[in-house]
Amino acid sequence: MEIKVLGTGCSRCKKLYEEAEKAIRQSGINASLIKVDRIEDIMAYKVLSTPALVINGEVKCAGKIPSASEIAGWLRSAREKG
């Protein structure tokens, strides 16, 4: 599973990255966590605000910081979809 945190490096982006790390640990799912900070790469996802979270190519949220438990739920759902 691939998880991306889109953001230019602000404190909110760093916080989302931390929450995503916690979610991976909580869920026990094998996932790679990638920080995407190039504007060109972020724009490819058509998000209007950062930070944003992408799981397996699908934007799950933008402009907010979901809790680790919420992210873990998205991870479990993505795993079920296969």
N, C-alpha and C positions, 0 to 999 in steps of 0.2 A: 504494500500500500504506500502511496506517495502523498505526503502532506506538504503544502507550501504555505508559507506566511509571506504575503505581499506587503512590502512597506520599505520606506527609504531609510529606516534606522532610528526613527523617533522613539521616545519612551513607550508610547502605546504599542508600537510594532514589537518592541522588545518584550513587553508584557504579554502580548498574544503568543509570541514564540514560547515563553515560559509556560503559559497555560496549555499550549499544544504538547509540550514535553511532559507535563503532568498527566495529560489525558492519555498519552501513549503508555506511560507507566501504569496508570489506573486500569486501563482496558486490557493490558497484557497483549496487545496486538503488535505484530511485527510491522513496523512502518519506518520509512525514511522521512526525515523532517528537513526541509530545504527552505532557506531564506532567500527570497527573490527581492533584490533591491534596485535593480536597473529599471528606470522609468519605462523604457521601451518594452521590457518583459512584462511589467505590471499592466501596461496599457493593453496588451494582447488579451487580457482577461476581461476587459471592458468594465472594470470596477470604477465607480465614481469617487470613492474615498477609500483611504487606507486607515488602519491595517485591514487586510482581507485574508480569509482562510480558504484554501482550495484543497479538496480531498479528491484524489483520483481524477483530477481535471475539472471537477465541479465546484464552482464558487459556493461556499456555504454561508459566508457572511462578509460584509464589508462595512467599514466605518464604526465597528463596535468590537468589544472584547468579550467573547462568550466565556463562560466558566469552563474549567477543565472537565467537569462532569457533563456539560452540554456537548463539548467537543468529543468526549469519549462515547457519547450516545451516537453522534454522527459517524464515528469510526466503526462502531458495532453495526450500524445500518449499512455502511459501505461494504463491510466484510460480508454481510448477508447477501448483498446484491451480487457479490462475486466479481 
